[in-house]
Amino acid sequence: MLTRLRAIIALMRNPRVSAFPKVLVVGAIAYILFPWDVVPDIAPIVGWIDDLMFLIGALGMLFNAAPKAKEPAAPGRGPIIDVTPEPPSASGSGSSR
């Protein structure tokens, strides 16, 4: 669980991940914390299910938006998620003639 939390934090900081899934994750956390809900939390189980589904959907979109690595993690498994940010590009400045 700690590994997934670290991956979520890394993806939230990664500039290659678009802003939309990041906003959805923040919105899902706010939806859980604030008292207004589509289904009130007064109904114990049913009220928590909509909170959980919104968070699961937002995290799913975040992981789907993650840049994929080229090589598979292990034989028979899909590619690992690349959470390393791209290095800054050295564009045009600093060359002398």
VENQUI-V686468 format. One line per field, one symbol per residue. ss: DSSP state (a for helix, b for strand, c for the rest). burial: I if it has 24 or more other ideal C-beta (glycine too) atoms within 12 Angstrom, else O. A space follows every 50 residues. Layout:
ss->???
burial->???
This chain:
ss->caaaaaaaaaaaacccccaaaaaaaaaaaaaaaccccccccccaaaaaaa aaaaaaaaaaaaaacccbbbbbccccccbbbcccccccccccccccc
burial->OOOOOOOIOIIIOIOOIOOOIIOIIOOIOOIIOOOOOOOOOOOOOOOOOO IOOIIOOIIOIIIOIIOOOOOOOOOOOOOOIOIOOOOOOOOOOOOOO
